[in-house]
């Protein structure tokens, strides 16, 4: 079994806000137990910025993006040193992998990351993965490691994704804010009601929160990977999760698995525009699996070039699809609302081909 485990900042810091080396040792011990059981494990970790800001003398998380990148550059090596020591004590070798969205956007880089991770696993190495915050910016960053963990789970065709956090799972309301809440033990389908129930960020240094974990579970579900959301403090949480025991919230995979390319379009590529279509076009896309033609488009927003990802919304404004557009925004005024035989010679017949489109509704 291949297991991807993600742990957030809130589960790796002590009461003073420093990275807790004892907790890292405990986590590595849990991963070592899985390895001893014959499982292959990958770890996605946060807390590089937290480690770095203390070393740089910042008692609170900086708001300046450049200072955050500096803190990450300083903290990442310090964090990895703690993991190397902890895994070494457990008789394991760790290998650092720092990822950016471009590693998933560009196919050649995507394949290289996949091959590297597979080779590390075959060598018995535990990949320790983090976002490369030191070089990421608002335009090219993931924003949280939950999403990275879900995409990595798809990349390596994992059997299970475990998201470790500071509460025991998804609740009907944020348990930090309400006493009248209960744990949701199992999720068959992630819908808007569940997304509304997800709370915010639980720690000042964290970027994710339950909403991002639910989003990651949705990505993994579409990739055919079950997800467990559980407390990092629960004894034997990883062994129990792998054994199928109830340790928190289990999000089951969809019956129909989304292929790697369409998963990439749906969740890895950032949307830079939106096309609003009429009801006839919406039905053609949803009910009949057709490509999007310009005649069904009513308006466009955003600036994009051919090959960029755009959202597709119905006449009510609800986004129901996402795809790679075949014309730049600068040329859309000459084609939208018009039949193909009214276009200039050489204009693509489809604005978005069905092979380049994903329907986002459950």
Secondary structure, DSSP 8 states (H G I E B T S, - for coil): -EEEEEE-GGGTB-TTSSB-HHHHHHHHHHHHHHHHTT-EEEEEE--HHHHHHHHTT-SS---SHHHHHHHHHHHHHHHHHHHHHHHHHTT-EEEEEEE-THHHHSHHHHHHHHHHHHHHHHTTEEEEEEE-TTT--TTT--SSHHHHHHHHHHHTT-SEEEEEESSSS-BSS-TTT-SS--B--EESS--HHHHHH-----STT-S--HHHHHHHHHHHHHTT-EEEEEETTSTTHHHHHHTT--SEEEE---SS---HHHHIIIIIS-EEEEEEE-HHHHHHHHTT---EEGGGEEEEEE---TT-EEEEE-TTS-EEEEEE-SS-GGGGGGTTTS-GGGS-TT--SEEE-GGGEEE---
